[in-house]
Amino acid sequence: MTTPDDHALLRRAIALAAEARESGDPPFGSLLAAPDGTVLAEDRNTTLTDRDITAHPELKLARWAARELDGPTAARTTLYTSCQPCGMCEAAVRRAGLGRVVFALSNEQLLDIRPDGGPPPVPQDGPALLDEVRAVVEGYYR
């Protein structure tokens, strides 16, 4: 359940999305907050201006947190974002160990708004060569 404090921080993420759009980028913005609501970092989408398909604000903030915060601190943060993180960003948020995500627009709602319905899925084949890859990976995660 979101609170009025969550809504205030989410409004800042929406304002960052508006800034991105004004700069010619897709309209997405995010910020990372400490438990007391202090904004630790914020960013906006720069995929077009940076010519970088990975320049989503959620991914940039997850990378920042992984570099700048220890695990227990990251686990107490909340990522406020104008739109639910995509699969790439969701994975980065998990890997960075962020504690919570609050979003304004769901991915399903975004697809309803987009006239093109988003990028098509990429076919995947696998698993394959399990014994060969297992020899390389096994034992690493101990």
PECOR-V343097 format. One record per run of one state. SS is the DSSP state (H for helix, E for strand, C for the rest). FROM is the first residue (numbers start at 1). TO is the last residue. If there is no record, write none. Layout:
ss->SS from->FROM to->TO
ss->SS from->FROM to->TO
//
This chain:
ss->C from->1 to->3
ss->H from->4 to->22
ss->C from->23 to->28
ss->E from->29 to->33
ss->C from->34 to->38
ss->E from->39 to->44
ss->C from->45 to->56
ss->H from->57 to->68
ss->C from->69 to->70
ss->H from->71 to->74
ss->C from->75 to->77
ss->E from->78 to->83
ss->C from->84 to->86
ss->H from->87 to->96
ss->C from->97 to->99
ss->E from->100 to->105
ss->C from->106 to->106
ss->H from->107 to->113
ss->C from->114 to->129
ss->H from->130 to->137
ss->C from->138 to->142
//
